[in-house]
């Protein structure tokens, strides 16, 4: 789905581009708990402990599906809904290794996609600007992107410079409500009139919606995105808020 095709018609992008795992420490902890519980349960003939271990391992499997496949399918659908004309200026906050950024860039033959990140590996395995640039080349969109090492609470970007602002699983990593509100203020600032936003996250999405309504944005809508957005299960699911700047 995120592939590019060379002159011989051979799909290259997904063979060469690598997007890492979201919050890899969480996956490691759940895997360790699951394996330990199963092994301990077998040795102690404790069926209940084996059951606990199996539950954790199932959650690992769901997590892997979402981080390696499901979120890509979700974002393809979300980008389809935007019906981009191809000449927009798009901004991705917390772009990481470029999964959403590059998916957008492929839809912008006459536009550009800019990504902002602090490149923290705790949020995504192997996170780094060089990796994102390599992925962009692998996906055939290297000339359509621009990357910024910056804090999304204080964007080094002009007022009203973007038609679309995107963010995937990034804003919730900030520690306080005030920090997340600053990000939303920046989103509103850099959007031009008529600009649209799509913010997908695991927590605080309804609070984002409330802040955006207070900021005067229109068509603010919140919804969950189904099993492709489950990190371990429906109790830890991606939701999305969309809105338009009048």
C-alpha positions in Angstrom: 0.0 0.0 0.0 2.9 2.3 0.7 5.0 1.1 -2.2 6.5 3.0 -5.2 7.1 1.4 -8.5 10.2 1.5 -10.6 10.4 1.6 -14.4 10.2 -2.1 -14.6 7.0 -2.1 -12.6 8.7 -3.7 -9.5 7.4 -2.5 -6.1 10.4 -1.0 -4.2 9.1 1.3 -1.4 8.0 -1.2 1.3 11.0 -3.5 0.5 13.5 -0.7 1.4 11.7 1.8 3.6 11.5 0.8 7.3 9.3 2.6 9.8 10.1 1.0 13.1 7.9 0.2 16.1 5.9 2.6 18.2 7.0 2.8 21.8 9.2 -0.3 21.6 9.7 -0.5 25.3 6.0 -1.2 25.8 6.2 -4.1 23.4 9.3 -5.4 25.2 7.6 -5.3 28.6 4.5 -7.0 27.5 6.5 -9.7 25.7 8.6 -10.3 28.7 5.6 -10.6 31.0 3.9 -13.0 28.7 6.8 -15.3 28.2 7.7 -15.3 31.9 4.1 -16.0 32.9 3.8 -18.9 30.5 7.1 -20.5 31.4 6.4 -20.0 35.2 2.9 -21.4 34.8 4.1 -24.5 33.0 6.8 -25.2 35.6 4.4 -24.6 38.4 1.4 -26.4 36.8 -0.5 -23.1 37.3 -3.1 -22.9 34.5 -4.2 -19.4 35.5 -0.7 -18.1 35.2 -0.4 -19.7 31.7 -3.6 -17.9 30.8 -2.3 -14.6 32.0 0.8 -15.1 29.8 -1.2 -16.0 26.8 -3.3 -12.9 27.2 -0.2 -10.7 27.3 1.2 -12.5 24.2 -2.0 -12.0 22.3 -1.8 -8.3 23.2 1.8 -8.3 21.8 0.4 -9.8 18.5 -2.3 -7.1 18.3 0.3 -4.4 19.0 2.6 -5.7 16.3 -0.3 -5.8 13.8 -1.2 -2.1 14.5 2.3 -0.7 14.5 3.5 -2.6 11.5 0.4 -2.7 9.3 -2.8 -1.4 10.9 -1.9 2.2 11.3 -0.7 2.4 7.7 -4.2 1.2 6.5 -5.8 3.7 8.8 -3.8 6.6 7.5 -4.5 5.6 3.9 -8.2 5.9 4.6 -7.8 9.2 6.5 -5.7 10.7 3.6 -8.3 9.4 1.1 -11.0 11.4 3.1 -9.0 14.6 2.6 -9.2 14.2 -1.2 -6.0 16.2 -1.7 -5.7 18.0 -5.0 -2.0 17.4 -5.1 -0.6 21.0 -4.7 -1.1 21.4 -1.0 1.4 22.3 1.7 1.1 19.6 4.4 2.7 19.5 7.9 3.2 16.4 10.0 3.8 17.0 13.7 5.9 14.2 15.3 6.7 12.7 11.9 9.2 10.1 13.2 10.5 7.9 10.5 7.9 9.2 8.1 5.0 6.7 7.9 2.3 9.4 7.6 4.6 12.2 6.2 5.6 10.1 3.2 2.1 8.7 2.6 1.0 12.3 2.3 3.9 13.3 0.1 3.1 10.6 -2.4 -0.2 12.4 -2.9 1.4 15.8 -3.6 3.0 15.8 -7.0 2.9 19.6 -7.1 3.0 20.2 -3.3 5.3 19.6 -0.3 5.1 17.8 3.0 7.1 19.1 6.0 7.8 17.0 9.1 8.7 18.1 12.6 10.3 15.9 15.2 12.7 15.7 18.1 13.8 12.2 16.9 13.4 10.4 20.2 13.9 6.7 20.0 11.8 6.0 23.1 8.7 7.1 21.0 9.7 5.1 17.9 12.5 2.5 17.4 15.5 3.8 15.4 14.0 7.3 15.1 16.2 9.8 13.3 16.2 12.4 10.6 18.6 10.5 8.4 16.4 7.4 8.5 13.4 9.5 7.5 15.3 11.0 4.6 16.3 7.5 3.5 12.7 6.3 3.7 11.7 9.3 1.6 14.1 8.3 -1.1 13.0 4.7 -0.9 9.4 5.9 -1.4 10.3 8.1 -4.3 9.3 11.4 -2.6 12.7 12.8 -1.4 12.3 16.0 -3.3 8.8 16.6 -1.9 9.6 16.7 1.8 11.4 19.0 4.2 12.3 18.1 7.8 12.7 20.2 10.9 14.3 19.3 14.2 12.0 21.3 16.5 9.6 21.2 19.4 6.0 21.1 18.2 5.1 23.5 21.0 7.1 26.2 19.3 7.2 25.6 15.6 9.7 27.5 13.5 7.1 27.9 10.8 5.1 30.9 9.4 1.6 31.8 10.3 -1.0 30.4 7.9 1.6 28.4 5.9 -0.2 25.1 5.6 -3.3 23.7 4.0 -3.3 20.5 6.1 -1.8 19.6 9.5 -1.4 15.9 10.4 -0.2 14.2 13.6 -0.1 10.5 14.5 0.5 9.2 18.0 2.7 12.2 19.0 1.0 14.8 21.0 0.0 12.5 23.9 3.8 12.1 24.7 3.9 15.6 26.1 3.7 15.6 29.9 1.1 18.2 30.7 -2.2 19.6 29.5 -0.6 23.0 29.1 2.0 21.5 26.7 -0.6 19.8 24.6 -2.6 23.0 24.5 0.4 24.9 23.2 0.7 22.4 20.3 -2.9 22.9 19.4 -2.4 26.7 19.5 0.5 26.2 17.1 -1.6 24.0 14.8 -4.3 26.8 14.6 -1.6 29.4 14.0 0.2 27.6 11.1 -3.1 26.6 9.3 -4.3 29.0 6.7 -8.0 29.9 6.5 -9.8 26.9 5.1 -7.0 24.6 6.2 -7.8 21.2 7.7 -6.3 19.1 10.5 -6.3 15.4 11.2 -4.9 14.5 14.7 -4.8 10.8 15.6 -3.8 9.7 19.1 -4.2 7.2 21.9 -5.3 9.6 24.7 -6.7 13.1 25.2 -8.4 13.3 21.8 -11.6 14.6 23.2 -9.7 17.3 25.1 -8.0 18.2 21.8 -11.5 18.6 20.3 -12.6 20.9 23.1 -9.5 23.1 22.8 -10.0 23.3 19.0 -13.7 24.4 19.4 -12.6 27.0 21.9 -10.1 28.3 19.4 -12.9 28.8 16.9 -12.3 25.8 14.5 -15.3 24.4 12.6 -16.5 20.9 11.8 -14.7 19.5 14.8 -15.3 15.7 14.9 -14.0 12.9 17.0 -14.2 9.2 16.2 -12.4 5.9 16.9 -10.8 4.0 14.0 -11.5 0.3 14.6 -9.3 -2.8 15.1 -6.5 -1.5 12.9 -5.9 1.1 15.5 -5.8 -1.2 18.6 -2.6 -1.1 20.6 -3.1 -4.3 22.6 -6.9 -4.1 22.5 -10.0 -1.8 22.2 -9.1 -0.3 25.6 -6.0 1.2 24.0 -7.3 2.4 20.6 -6.4 5.2 18.2 -9.0 8.0 17.9 -8.9 10.9 15.5 -10.1 14.5 15.7 -10.7 16.4 12.5 -11.5 20.1 12.0 -11.3 23.0 9.7 -10.0 26.5 10.2 -12.7 29.1 9.2 
